């Protein structure tokens, strides 16, 4: 004979399951979510950056950064240059926001020298590193060439950037922040601006995605996954739905 409490428990479980099935069958999407059908970005729509003006850089700094990103990514038959693709705008907006202020990083001392793989270990935020680095770069070029970086020839600009990368040029920076680290920071952010979604200010007209055949934020392209070494036939789509 089955124990009464166990039987009761089983009956309760079966009754509850049946009730849930009835409720699920009678409920409609509108009563649960409030709207039918679902629409993308309804809860938190993305906000494209304003491509006009400068939020962080002053005019001199902006002109220097535009010259630098154009040397990192010179325009050719494959794509426009870094400036035309909006890389400087991307960097400016990042520095004016959470990235520039290092708001998601622990920035309190003590500050100790780290390994090369650990990145910058000082108290300067990315915004502070850019401001200090661009000022030191201007001092160097005006002392060496009697001109700002943006006024140098393309060959001279390449010479300066190669010197920063190779350690032949030492800018007057803060201890713990080297000229090469400044170079690498600018290069990394330029690449981000070139390949990121246009939503963030760079990759204007999705130039880099078109260059490499990246489909972007398309919903589904599974039918093309197994077609190796074949160009994707459709153009890219941005997060905001632009084509």
C-alpha angles and dihedrals in degrees: 000000000000118000110253096229092049091050091048091051091051092049090050091051093050092047092050092050091050092049092051091052091053092049092048091051094049098043119091130205094251094060091050104041101020095234137055128233108029115243126201119255091012093133102039114004116202116249116219114217120252104253093205126090132357124282100185112009122075115225094268093048091046092053090049094049091048089053091048096050089049090057092046090050110020116192117254141148090295100056144339118273127269094268095050090047091057098247092141091051090050092052092046093053092046092051091048091054141050095306093055092051094043086229093162096049132080104250104173127108162291093081115199130180110267137200119274088252092057096064127215113355102182135101097258117109118220088259090053092048092052094047093049094042096050091048091050091046091053090050091051098049093043090051095044103033102015087236140089116258092254091057095054123101118260089254092052092047090052089049092055095046092047089050092053092048095046097042095246092117120055116194121204098257137148118285109270093029112089131195090245091053089053090050092049092048092054092045093049093049091046091055090048091052092048096051103028124101112281086242088084097053103263135081090055112207086001089277096161093047091052090048094056097031096245112165094213120205097346113155097230136003099154092128089068101043095093095045096097120195091009119120115245105254098214128067123247125273124212126224088259091056097255118146 
